[in-house]
Amino acid sequence: MKINFFKYQGAGNDFILIDHTASPLKDIDNELIEQLCDRRFGIGADGLMFVTQHEQYDFEMHYFNADGRLGSMCGNGGRCIVAFAKHLGIINKETNFLAVDGPHYARISENGEWVDLQMIDVDLITNDGDAFVLNTGSPHYVSLQKDLKNFDVYHTGKAIRYNETYNEKGINVNFVEDLGDHLFVRTYERGVEDETYACGTGVTAVAMAMAKHKNQTGHLKTDIKVLGGDIKIEFDYDGEKFTNVFLCGPAKLVFEGQVG
């Protein structure tokens, strides 16, 4: 059976998207998802998403990691699926959709290539040594580093992701360098089990961790550079809770095709 697919990327974080609005989502072949995401033997992607219908929302997002397993929330994936929904004619300038971590609101540019995605509120940040640990829809570990350009993200991130504290469920590991007018972030992602060009929930977690680290409050805007481009984060922070959180960045169609 032929499967129609669309390939999207958001700041280099790339995804396979499949329209499943015509029938219910069932009997997912996890091995096939892993194969499709393989960069040598498949289409190649950090993850795969299905768009399905929902009675109370514009659509529902189902996200699977590159290892074929059902994933937690993916921020850049959320932005890309909003762009895909506009492409399909499901939405126009804004949307309310359902993801694994609950409802999300998003607004999209006229050309469909820039999406502002509202993320969940966060009121808990803990510490693991000098690092910060929080959940922005997915669990994240945030560590400040110097000379991040030359830092060994893969081996250091993998060691943290699989250590005794996080091994059972895993954690996404973010390294951040404060460059004054912007933050530079690199991320090792669980499920992909490698460094990715961007991580939406990750940069959101980094912006929050840095606001707490610097004792900043109010309506805050943070410019972040990742390997795949530029992302903006904004939120309100009263010293205890992060609200009105938006992950803003590009979401672009790369190509479409058939497989199978």
Helices and strands as residue ranges (DSSP letters): E 3-10, E 13-19, H 30-37, E 47-52, E 60-65, H 75-88, E 94-99, E 102-108, E 114-118, E 126-128, E 131-135, E 139-144, G 148-150, H 153-161, E 172-178, E 183-189, E 194-196, H 200-213, E 218-226, E 229-237, E 242-250, E 252-259
